[in-house]
Amino acid sequence: MGQGNPAVLPLASTVVAEAFDRWSPPLHEDFKRNAHNGRVGSSLLAETESVRIWETRLGPGERIPVHRHVLDYVWIALTSGRARQHLGDGSSREIAYERGHTQRFRIAEGASHLHDMRNIGDEVLSFLVIEEKDGPNEPLELTES
């Protein structure tokens, strides 16, 4: 992969708030209500004994609710765009994605990553997320939201 390949470029991310600053009451409620939501994408495309494959497709202004990652996973940006995420630690970030950008996350035993995502760009923002079910944590049960 060459230097100009988005898959190897650093993710452009800016912290825009900390300590739950500017979080609305409905956002706080979403974090409480979905604290154990294992639906890490909009649509579950496939599931086997070893992986779950999700697609998320967000139009401008659309949002995926709060969800919890407990499994090791990889995401792949299918489109370029910008998003705002609120994280379980009370921070808010704005992130710029480039089509083809890929990032892998390893989730330690007993750990997790809790966040939402809103498309703050002018175009559709789309991702694939591949969760690996053979890591240190048990998959969360999937319930309809």
PyMOL commands that place a pseudoatom at each C-alpha (Angstrom):
pseudoatom trace, name=CA, resn=MET, resi=1, chain=A, elem=C, hetatm=0, pos=[0.000, 0.000, 0.000]
pseudoatom trace, name=CA, resn=GLY, resi=2, chain=A, elem=C, hetatm=0, pos=[1.351, 3.363, -0.947]
pseudoatom trace, name=CA, resn=GLN, resi=3, chain=A, elem=C, hetatm=0, pos=[1.627, 6.454, 1.208]
pseudoatom trace, name=CA, resn=GLY, resi=4, chain=A, elem=C, hetatm=0, pos=[-1.406, 8.054, -0.436]
pseudoatom trace, name=CA, resn=ASN, resi=5, chain=A, elem=C, hetatm=0, pos=[-3.652, 5.088, 0.328]
pseudoatom trace, name=CA, resn=PRO, resi=6, chain=A, elem=C, hetatm=0, pos=[-6.391, 6.158, 2.792]
pseudoatom trace, name=CA, resn=ALA, resi=7, chain=A, elem=C, hetatm=0, pos=[-6.166, 2.793, 4.558]
pseudoatom trace, name=CA, resn=VAL, resi=8, chain=A, elem=C, hetatm=0, pos=[-2.741, 3.742, 5.935]
pseudoatom trace, name=CA, resn=LEU, resi=9, chain=A, elem=C, hetatm=0, pos=[-3.332, 7.449, 6.589]
pseudoatom trace, name=CA, resn=PRO, resi=10, chain=A, elem=C, hetatm=0, pos=[-3.965, 8.660, 10.154]
pseudoatom trace, name=CA, resn=LEU, resi=11, chain=A, elem=C, hetatm=0, pos=[-7.575, 9.369, 11.056]
pseudoatom trace, name=CA, resn=ALA, resi=12, chain=A, elem=C, hetatm=0, pos=[-8.300, 13.104, 11.252]
pseudoatom trace, name=CA, resn=SER, resi=13, chain=A, elem=C, hetatm=0, pos=[-10.094, 13.521, 14.582]
pseudoatom trace, name=CA, resn=THR, resi=14, chain=A, elem=C, hetatm=0, pos=[-10.663, 16.594, 16.742]
pseudoatom trace, name=CA, resn=VAL, resi=15, chain=A, elem=C, hetatm=0, pos=[-12.003, 16.660, 20.297]
pseudoatom trace, name=CA, resn=VAL, resi=16, chain=A, elem=C, hetatm=0, pos=[-14.741, 19.316, 20.275]
pseudoatom trace, name=CA, resn=ALA, resi=17, chain=A, elem=C, hetatm=0, pos=[-16.032, 18.867, 23.850]
pseudoatom trace, name=CA, resn=GLU, resi=18, chain=A, elem=C, hetatm=0, pos=[-15.161, 17.087, 27.088]
pseudoatom trace, name=CA, resn=ALA, resi=19, chain=A, elem=C, hetatm=0, pos=[-16.860, 16.273, 30.399]
pseudoatom trace, name=CA, resn=PHE, resi=20, chain=A, elem=C, hetatm=0, pos=[-20.294, 15.881, 28.736]
pseudoatom trace, name=CA, resn=ASP, resi=21, chain=A, elem=C, hetatm=0, pos=[-20.198, 19.555, 27.681]
pseudoatom trace, name=CA, resn=ARG, resi=22, chain=A, elem=C, hetatm=0, pos=[-23.130, 20.495, 25.419]
pseudoatom trace, name=CA, resn=TRP, resi=23, chain=A, elem=C, hetatm=0, pos=[-24.786, 17.069, 25.727]
pseudoatom trace, name=CA, resn=SER, resi=24, chain=A, elem=C, hetatm=0, pos=[-28.565, 17.367, 25.552]
pseudoatom trace, name=CA, resn=PRO, resi=25, chain=A, elem=C, hetatm=0, pos=[-30.909, 15.531, 27.933]
pseudoatom trace, name=CA, resn=PRO, resi=26, chain=A, elem=C, hetatm=0, pos=[-32.053, 13.233, 25.050]
pseudoatom trace, name=CA, resn=LEU, resi=27, chain=A, elem=C, hetatm=0, pos=[-28.421, 12.317, 24.329]
pseudoatom trace, name=CA, resn=HIS, resi=28, chain=A, elem=C, hetatm=0, pos=[-27.812, 11.441, 27.992]
pseudoatom trace, name=CA, resn=GLU, resi=29, chain=A, elem=C, hetatm=0, pos=[-30.991, 9.334, 27.901]
pseudoatom trace, name=CA, resn=ASP, resi=30, chain=A, elem=C, hetatm=0, pos=[-29.807, 7.533, 24.740]
pseudoatom trace, name=CA, resn=PHE, resi=31, chain=A, elem=C, hetatm=0, pos=[-26.559, 6.587, 26.520]
pseudoatom trace, name=CA, resn=LYS, resi=32, chain=A, elem=C, hetatm=0, pos=[-28.545, 5.176, 29.466]
pseudoatom trace, name=CA, resn=ARG, resi=33, chain=A, elem=C, hetatm=0, pos=[-31.092, 3.351, 27.293]
pseudoatom trace, name=CA, resn=ASN, resi=34, chain=A, elem=C, hetatm=0, pos=[-28.532, 1.836, 24.906]
pseudoatom trace, name=CA, resn=ALA, resi=35, chain=A, elem=C, hetatm=0, pos=[-25.654, 1.167, 27.314]
pseudoatom trace, name=CA, resn=HIS, resi=36, chain=A, elem=C, hetatm=0, pos=[-25.705, -2.523, 26.311]
pseudoatom trace, name=CA, resn=ASN, resi=37, chain=A, elem=C, hetatm=0, pos=[-26.830, -2.181, 22.694]
pseudoatom trace, name=CA, resn=GLY, resi=38, chain=A, elem=C, hetatm=0, pos=[-24.674, -4.570, 20.651]
pseudoatom trace, name=CA, resn=ARG, resi=39, chain=A, elem=C, hetatm=0, pos=[-26.081, -3.445, 17.287]
pseudoatom trace, name=CA, resn=VAL, resi=40, chain=A, elem=C, hetatm=0, pos=[-22.900, -1.735, 16.088]
pseudoatom trace, name=CA, resn=GLY, resi=41, chain=A, elem=C, hetatm=0, pos=[-24.237, -1.026, 12.600]
pseudoatom trace, name=CA, resn=SER, resi=42, chain=A, elem=C, hetatm=0, pos=[-27.494, -0.136, 10.903]
pseudoatom trace, name=CA, resn=SER, resi=43, chain=A, elem=C, hetatm=0, pos=[-27.931, -3.546, 9.239]
pseudoatom trace, name=CA, resn=LEU, resi=44, chain=A, elem=C, hetatm=0, pos=[-26.502, -6.948, 10.104]
pseudoatom trace, name=CA, resn=LEU, resi=45, chain=A, elem=C, hetatm=0, pos=[-25.468, -8.288, 6.696]
pseudoatom trace, name=CA, resn=ALA, resi=46, chain=A, elem=C, hetatm=0, pos=[-24.120, -11.677, 7.807]
pseudoatom trace, name=CA, resn=GLU, resi=47, chain=A, elem=C, hetatm=0, pos=[-23.281, -13.643, 10.924]
pseudoatom trace, name=CA, resn=THR, resi=48, chain=A, elem=C, hetatm=0, pos=[-21.264, -16.832, 11.284]
pseudoatom trace, name=CA, resn=GLU, resi=49, chain=A, elem=C, hetatm=0, pos=[-19.771, -18.613, 14.269]
pseudoatom trace, name=CA, resn=SER, resi=50, chain=A, elem=C, hetatm=0, pos=[-16.708, -16.366, 13.992]
pseudoatom trace, name=CA, resn=VAL, resi=51, chain=A, elem=C, hetatm=0, pos=[-17.839, -12.955, 12.639]
pseudoatom trace, name=CA, resn=ARG, resi=52, chain=A, elem=C, hetatm=0, pos=[-20.648, -10.434, 12.378]
pseudoatom trace, name=CA, resn=ILE, resi=53, chain=A, elem=C, hetatm=0, pos=[-20.639, -8.119, 9.359]
pseudoatom trace, name=CA, resn=TRP, resi=54, chain=A, elem=C, hetatm=0, pos=[-22.530, -4.826, 9.644]
pseudoatom trace, name=CA, resn=GLU, resi=55, chain=A, elem=C, hetatm=0, pos=[-23.303, -2.005, 7.258]
pseudoatom trace, name=CA, resn=THR, resi=56, chain=A, elem=C, hetatm=0, pos=[-24.028, 1.551, 8.304]
pseudoatom trace, name=CA, resn=ARG, resi=57, chain=A, elem=C, hetatm=0, pos=[-25.308, 4.073, 5.784]
pseudoatom trace, name=CA, resn=LEU, resi=58, chain=A, elem=C, hetatm=0, pos=[-26.098, 7.553, 7.122]
pseudoatom trace, name=CA, resn=GLY, resi=59, chain=A, elem=C, hetatm=0, pos=[-27.523, 10.388, 5.054]
pseudoatom trace, name=CA, resn=PRO, resi=60, chain=A, elem=C, hetatm=0, pos=[-26.626, 13.967, 5.964]
pseudoatom trace, name=CA, resn=GLY, resi=61, chain=A, elem=C, hetatm=0, pos=[-27.802, 14.624, 9.531]
pseudoatom trace, name=CA, resn=GLU, resi=62, chain=A, elem=C, hetatm=0, pos=[-28.672, 10.973, 10.205]
pseudoatom trace, name=CA, resn=ARG, resi=63, chain=A, elem=C, hetatm=0, pos=[-27.389, 9.216, 13.306]
pseudoatom trace, name=CA, resn=ILE, resi=64, chain=A, elem=C, hetatm=0, pos=[-26.758, 5.694, 14.522]
pseudoatom trace, name=CA, resn=PRO, resi=65, chain=A, elem=C, hetatm=0, pos=[-27.802, 5.350, 18.170]
pseudoatom trace, name=CA, resn=VAL, resi=66, chain=A, elem=C, hetatm=0, pos=[-25.462, 4.665, 21.035]
pseudoatom trace, name=CA, resn=HIS, resi=67, chain=A, elem=C, hetatm=0, pos=[-23.965, 1.188, 20.840]
pseudoatom trace, name=CA, resn=ARG, resi=68, chain=A, elem=C, hetatm=0, pos=[-21.332, -0.818, 22.690]
pseudoatom trace, name=CA, resn=HIS, resi=69, chain=A, elem=C, hetatm=0, pos=[-18.395, -2.597, 21.077]
pseudoatom trace, name=CA, resn=VAL, resi=70, chain=A, elem=C, hetatm=0, pos=[-17.164, -5.576, 23.135]
pseudoatom trace, name=CA, resn=LEU, resi=71, chain=A, elem=C, hetatm=0, pos=[-15.659, -7.594, 20.281]
pseudoatom trace, name=CA, resn=ASP, resi=72, chain=A, elem=C, hetatm=0, pos=[-12.467, -6.917, 18.342]
pseudoatom trace, name=CA, resn=TYR, resi=73, chain=A, elem=C, hetatm=0, pos=[-13.500, -5.228, 15.107]
pseudoatom trace, name=CA, resn=VAL, resi=74, chain=A, elem=C, hetatm=0, pos=[-12.418, -3.594, 11.886]
pseudoatom trace, name=CA, resn=TRP, resi=75, chain=A, elem=C, hetatm=0, pos=[-14.278, -0.803, 10.129]
pseudoatom trace, name=CA, resn=ILE, resi=76, chain=A, elem=C, hetatm=0, pos=[-13.894, 0.211, 6.504]
pseudoatom trace, name=CA, resn=ALA, resi=77, chain=A, elem=C, hetatm=0, pos=[-15.083, 3.599, 5.214]
pseudoatom trace, name=CA, resn=LEU, resi=78, chain=A, elem=C, hetatm=0, pos=[-16.985, 3.013, 1.969]
pseudoatom trace, name=CA, resn=THR, resi=79, chain=A, elem=C, hetatm=0, pos=[-17.392, 6.746, 1.397]
pseudoatom trace, name=CA, resn=SER, resi=80, chain=A, elem=C, hetatm=0, pos=[-15.591, 9.904, 2.445]
pseudoatom trace, name=CA, resn=GLY, resi=81, chain=A, elem=C, hetatm=0, pos=[-17.272, 12.258, 4.876]
pseudoatom trace, name=CA, resn=ARG, resi=82, chain=A, elem=C, hetatm=0, pos=[-17.461, 13.758, 8.342]
pseudoatom trace, name=CA, resn=ALA, resi=83, chain=A, elem=C, hetatm=0, pos=[-19.081, 12.558, 11.543]
pseudoatom trace, name=CA, resn=ARG, resi=84, chain=A, elem=C, hetatm=0, pos=[-19.505, 13.599, 15.152]
pseudoatom trace, name=CA, resn=GLN, resi=85, chain=A, elem=C, hetatm=0, pos=[-19.245, 10.958, 17.844]
pseudoatom trace, name=CA, resn=HIS, resi=86, chain=A, elem=C, hetatm=0, pos=[-20.158, 11.209, 21.500]
pseudoatom trace, name=CA, resn=LEU, resi=87, chain=A, elem=C, hetatm=0, pos=[-18.205, 8.717, 23.597]
pseudoatom trace, name=CA, resn=GLY, resi=88, chain=A, elem=C, hetatm=0, pos=[-18.912, 7.018, 26.903]
pseudoatom trace, name=CA, resn=ASP, resi=89, chain=A, elem=C, hetatm=0, pos=[-16.110, 9.007, 28.576]
pseudoatom trace, name=CA, resn=GLY, resi=90, chain=A, elem=C, hetatm=0, pos=[-18.087, 12.241, 28.021]
pseudoatom trace, name=CA, resn=SER, resi=91, chain=A, elem=C, hetatm=0, pos=[-16.028, 13.508, 25.111]
pseudoatom trace, name=CA, resn=SER, resi=92, chain=A, elem=C, hetatm=0, pos=[-17.287, 14.521, 21.679]
pseudoatom trace, name=CA, resn=ARG, resi=93, chain=A, elem=C, hetatm=0, pos=[-15.199, 14.234, 18.510]
pseudoatom trace, name=CA, resn=GLU, resi=94, chain=A, elem=C, hetatm=0, pos=[-15.474, 15.287, 14.921]
pseudoatom trace, name=CA, resn=ILE, resi=95, chain=A, elem=C, hetatm=0, pos=[-13.849, 12.871, 12.509]
pseudoatom trace, name=CA, resn=ALA, resi=96, chain=A, elem=C, hetatm=0, pos=[-13.004, 13.123, 8.810]
pseudoatom trace, name=CA, resn=TYR, resi=97, chain=A, elem=C, hetatm=0, pos=[-13.117, 9.830, 6.895]
pseudoatom trace, name=CA, resn=GLU, resi=98, chain=A, elem=C, hetatm=0, pos=[-11.624, 9.033, 3.521]
pseudoatom trace, name=CA, resn=ARG, resi=99, chain=A, elem=C, hetatm=0, pos=[-13.076, 6.301, 1.310]
pseudoatom trace, name=CA, resn=GLY, resi=100, chain=A, elem=C, hetatm=0, pos=[-11.041, 3.139, 1.845]
pseudoatom trace, name=CA, resn=HIS, resi=101, chain=A, elem=C, hetatm=0, pos=[-9.800, 4.127, 5.304]
pseudoatom trace, name=CA, resn=THR, resi=102, chain=A, elem=C, hetatm=0, pos=[-9.650, 1.057, 7.529]
pseudoatom trace, name=CA, resn=GLN, resi=103, chain=A, elem=C, hetatm=0, pos=[-9.054, 0.838, 11.255]
pseudoatom trace, name=CA, resn=ARG, resi=104, chain=A, elem=C, hetatm=0, pos=[-8.798, -2.135, 13.598]
pseudoatom trace, name=CA, resn=PHE, resi=105, chain=A, elem=C, hetatm=0, pos=[-9.721, -2.097, 17.282]
pseudoatom trace, name=CA, resn=ARG, resi=106, chain=A, elem=C, hetatm=0, pos=[-8.797, -4.710, 19.856]
pseudoatom trace, name=CA, resn=ILE, resi=107, chain=A, elem=C, hetatm=0, pos=[-11.063, -4.753, 22.893]
pseudoatom trace, name=CA, resn=ALA, resi=108, chain=A, elem=C, hetatm=0, pos=[-9.380, -6.053, 26.054]
pseudoatom trace, name=CA, resn=GLU, resi=109, chain=A, elem=C, hetatm=0, pos=[-11.096, -8.577, 28.281]
pseudoatom trace, name=CA, resn=GLY, resi=110, chain=A, elem=C, hetatm=0, pos=[-13.878, -6.857, 30.221]
pseudoatom trace, name=CA, resn=ALA, resi=111, chain=A, elem=C, hetatm=0, pos=[-13.454, -3.602, 28.269]
pseudoatom trace, name=CA, resn=SER, resi=112, chain=A, elem=C, hetatm=0, pos=[-15.761, -1.931, 25.753]
pseudoatom trace, name=CA, resn=HIS, resi=113, chain=A, elem=C, hetatm=0, pos=[-16.191, 1.128, 23.559]
pseudoatom trace, name=CA, resn=LEU, resi=114, chain=A, elem=C, hetatm=0, pos=[-19.503, 3.035, 23.854]
pseudoatom trace, name=CA, resn=HIS, resi=115, chain=A, elem=C, hetatm=0, pos=[-20.452, 5.737, 21.329]
pseudoatom trace, name=CA, resn=ASP, resi=116, chain=A, elem=C, hetatm=0, pos=[-22.922, 7.082, 18.789]
pseudoatom trace, name=CA, resn=MET, resi=117, chain=A, elem=C, hetatm=0, pos=[-22.283, 8.630, 15.367]
pseudoatom trace, name=CA, resn=ARG, resi=118, chain=A, elem=C, hetatm=0, pos=[-23.963, 11.416, 13.367]
pseudoatom trace, name=CA, resn=ASN, resi=119, chain=A, elem=C, hetatm=0, pos=[-23.162, 12.283, 9.766]
pseudoatom trace, name=CA, resn=ILE, resi=120, chain=A, elem=C, hetatm=0, pos=[-22.322, 16.009, 9.821]
pseudoatom trace, name=CA, resn=GLY, resi=121, chain=A, elem=C, hetatm=0, pos=[-21.320, 16.115, 6.161]
pseudoatom trace, name=CA, resn=ASP, resi=122, chain=A, elem=C, hetatm=0, pos=[-23.273, 16.852, 2.989]
pseudoatom trace, name=CA, resn=GLU, resi=123, chain=A, elem=C, hetatm=0, pos=[-23.066, 13.361, 1.447]
pseudoatom trace, name=CA, resn=VAL, resi=124, chain=A, elem=C, hetatm=0, pos=[-23.967, 9.812, 2.470]
pseudoatom trace, name=CA, resn=LEU, resi=125, chain=A, elem=C, hetatm=0, pos=[-21.478, 8.310, 4.950]
pseudoatom trace, name=CA, resn=SER, resi=126, chain=A, elem=C, hetatm=0, pos=[-21.148, 4.538, 4.738]
pseudoatom trace, name=CA, resn=PHE, resi=127, chain=A, elem=C, hetatm=0, pos=[-19.107, 1.881, 6.588]
pseudoatom trace, name=CA, resn=LEU, resi=128, chain=A, elem=C, hetatm=0, pos=[-18.673, -1.845, 6.917]
pseudoatom trace, name=CA, resn=VAL, resi=129, chain=A, elem=C, hetatm=0, pos=[-17.869, -3.169, 10.402]
pseudoatom trace, name=CA, resn=ILE, resi=130, chain=A, elem=C, hetatm=0, pos=[-16.540, -6.685, 10.862]
pseudoatom trace, name=CA, resn=GLU, resi=131, chain=A, elem=C, hetatm=0, pos=[-16.682, -7.997, 14.432]
pseudoatom trace, name=CA, resn=GLU, resi=132, chain=A, elem=C, hetatm=0, pos=[-14.584, -10.997, 15.450]
pseudoatom trace, name=CA, resn=LYS, resi=133, chain=A, elem=C, hetatm=0, pos=[-16.485, -13.283, 17.830]
pseudoatom trace, name=CA, resn=ASP, resi=134, chain=A, elem=C, hetatm=0, pos=[-13.452, -15.310, 18.983]
pseudoatom trace, name=CA, resn=GLY, resi=135, chain=A, elem=C, hetatm=0, pos=[-11.853, -12.631, 21.202]
pseudoatom trace, name=CA, resn=PRO, resi=136, chain=A, elem=C, hetatm=0, pos=[-11.707, -12.320, 24.999]
pseudoatom trace, name=CA, resn=ASN, resi=137, chain=A, elem=C, hetatm=0, pos=[-15.303, -11.049, 25.394]
pseudoatom trace, name=CA, resn=GLU, resi=138, chain=A, elem=C, hetatm=0, pos=[-18.615, -12.766, 24.744]
pseudoatom trace, name=CA, resn=PRO, resi=139, chain=A, elem=C, hetatm=0, pos=[-20.762, -11.142, 22.024]
pseudoatom trace, name=CA, resn=LEU, resi=140, chain=A, elem=C, hetatm=0, pos=[-23.646, -9.034, 23.274]
pseudoatom trace, name=CA, resn=GLU, resi=141, chain=A, elem=C, hetatm=0, pos=[-27.089, -10.396, 22.562]
pseudoatom trace, name=CA, resn=LEU, resi=142, chain=A, elem=C, hetatm=0, pos=[-28.709, -8.586, 19.665]
pseudoatom trace, name=CA, resn=THR, resi=143, chain=A, elem=C, hetatm=0, pos=[-32.173, -7.217, 20.281]
pseudoatom trace, name=CA, resn=GLU, resi=144, chain=A, elem=C, hetatm=0, pos=[-34.324, -5.159, 17.955]
pseudoatom trace, name=CA, resn=SER, resi=145, chain=A, elem=C, hetatm=0, pos=[-34.116, -1.456, 18.692]
for i in range(1, 145): cmd.bond("trace and resi %d" % i, "trace and resi %d" % (i + 1))
show_as sticks, trace
zoom trace
